[in-house]
C-alpha cells in the first residue's frame, strides 16, 4: 500500500518467494519511471516505504520498470 501511494500510477505485485512470509519479490511498474535509471527507480520505491526500507530491504528483491520498457522487453523486470 505504501508503494502504491508513494509512486504515482504504480502497479505493484508481491510474491512470497520462500513461502516463509519473510522474503518477497516486489515488482513495481509505473509511468513515472520512464527515463529514470534503475537506481533512481529503486530510490523512489524505498522513499515510498517511509523509513521501513531499513528493515524491509534485506527481505525483498525489487524489480522496477516503466510500462513502455515492459512492453519492449516482454518482462516487467529490470
ABEGO torsion letter per residue (X at the ends): XAAAAABBGBBBBBBBAAGAGABBBBBBBBAAABGBBAAAAAAAAAAAAGGAAAAAAAABBBBBBBAAAAAAAGBABX
